């Protein structure tokens, strides 16, 4: 088990670890992720509209697909950390390489929260049905991003 050591060799607080996880996650290719999410959402909406017609369910599903792709691509890019390697604090890169699942938790939680909000605002599902859908989508995002971080070939 690895220790969470800060600059002075002392154990890092949970607050510092959360800050590093968020800082690591912000380093992803979020513009590219937005483009992929928008394209995926548009395709999902088109397929759903052709199959079922245009309605609240089609819109909610398309937005959910767009959010999933957005957080997977952005989070996976952050977990790999290659694009901005020269501009990134080495401590953040090293910490994120050692803790891929903590980095993955950030897009996973953001996915679950945003999906829950979208489903409650636009959909007709009950709160608990929306919560269940949002949680499993967050788990999928976290799993994909965590696996990319863990096995993506990056070495600190």
N, C-alpha and C positions, 0 to 999 in steps of 0.2 A: 504494500500500500504506500502511495507517495504522500509525502508531507506537503502541506500548503505553506511554503515559506515565502516571506516577503523579502524586501531589500536587505534588511538587517539579519536575516536568517531566522527570524521569529515566525511563529505560526500566524497565518493571515486570518483576519476575522471574516465572518460570513458576509458582512457588508462589503469588504474588499473583494471577496470572491465573486459576489453578485456584480459588482462594478466591472470587474475584469471580464465576466461572461457577457455582459451587455456591450462593453467596448469591443470585444472580439466579434460579436454578432453584427455590430454596425459596420464592420469592414467588408461585408459581402458586396457583390455586384448588384446592388439594388435597382439600378436603372435597367439593366438587362433582365432582372427578375420581374420588373414591372411589365416589360415588353412581352416576356414569355407568359406571364399571368394574363395579360390582356388578350393575347392571341388564343390561349387555351380557353379562357372564358367565352370569347366570341364563338369559337368552334363548338363548345358545349351548348351555348345558347342556340346556335343554328341547328344542331342535331336535335335538341329538345323541342325547339319550335316546330321542326318538321314532323317529329314523332307525336307530340302531344298538343301542339298549338302553343301560342304565346299566352303565358299566364304567370302568376306569382311564383309558381313552382319552378318554371323554366328560368326565371330571373334569379331566384334564390340559388338554384343549382349552379348556374353559370358563375355567379359571384363566388360561391363556395369553391368551385374548381379553380377560378382565377386566384383566389387567396391561397389555396393549397400550393399551386405552382409557384406563386410569388415567394412564399416562405420557404419552399423546398429549394428553389434555385438560389435565392439570396442567402439562406442559411448554409447550404452546401458550399457555396463560393466562399463564405466567411470561414467555414471549417477548413477548407483547403488552404486559404490564405496566400495563394501564389501571386495574384495580380498586383497587390499593393505591398509586396514584401519589403521593398526598399524604403517605403514611407512609414512603416508601422513600427511602433515601439517593440523592441525585441522581447521585452518582458511579456507583453500581451501575446505575441506569437508563441513564445515558449509555454506560457500558461495554457493557452487554448489547445496546443498540441498535446499537452499532458491531461487535459480535461475536456475531451470532445463532447461528452454527454452533458456537461454543464453548459457548454456553448449551445448545444442543440436545444436545451430547455427554453432558451429565449424565444426563438421562432415558434417553438411548439406551443408555448403559453400564449404568445401573440396570435397565433392561428386560432386556438381554441376560443379566446375571448372575442376576436373579430368575427368568427363564424357564428358564435352565439348571438352577438349583437345583430348581425345581418339576418339571421333566421328569426329572431324575435321581431325585428322591425318590418321585414318584408314577407315573411312566411306566415303560415296559419297553424304551425305546429304548437303543441303545448311547450311550456318552459322545460320540462324534464326531457321531452323528446329532443328538443333543440340542444339541450345540455349534453345529452348522450351523443348526438351526432357531432357536436363541436369537440367533445373530449376525444372521441376516436380519431377524428381528423387531426387533432393536435398530437396525438400519439403517433400517427403515421408520419407526420412532418418531423417530429422529434426523432423517430426511429431512423428515417432516411438520412437526416442531417447528422445524427450521431454516428451512423455506420460510415458515412462518407468521411467524417472527421477521424474516425478510428482506423479505417482501412484505406484511406485515400492516398496513402503514400507520402504524407508530409512527415518530415522528421525535424524536430526542434533543434 
